[in-house]
Amino acid sequence: MIKHVESKEELNEILKSGDVLVDFFATWCGPCRMVAPVLEELDREGAPFQIVKIDTDEATELAMEYGIQSIPTLLFFSEGKLINKRLGFARKDQILELCKK
């Protein structure tokens, strides 16, 4: 299930749980709206990682902490460590490649 996160504490707890893909997005962003159904499809298919969405307009402190300057930004974490990063729209195969350890 895709989780929407607004607090640093909640995100930190999730990041400790294993492999996590974080999508920094905004509701008004066209490319963000294009990547959303791709993430939903991955979630439905049982992606081997947790998917977390963070609205940069609602969680500005989190966006600043992670240095988000353009959206969408996808960050892949494993056991709390940043493994990979992608800016802009990504297809399903690109997201899966991003999330390889």
Number of C-alpha atoms within 10 A of each C-alpha: 11 15 13 15 18 17 14 13 10 11 20 11 11 19 22 14 13 15 23 25 27 23 25 25 27 18 11 9 11 13 16 20 15 15 20 16 12 17 22 15 12 19 16 11 9 11 16 15 18 21 21 21 20 22 19 22 13 14 15 14 14 19 19 11 9 10 9 17 12 12 20 26 20 25 20 25 22 19 13 17 13 14 17 16 15 16 15 14 20 20 12 15 10 11 20 14 11 18 22 12 10
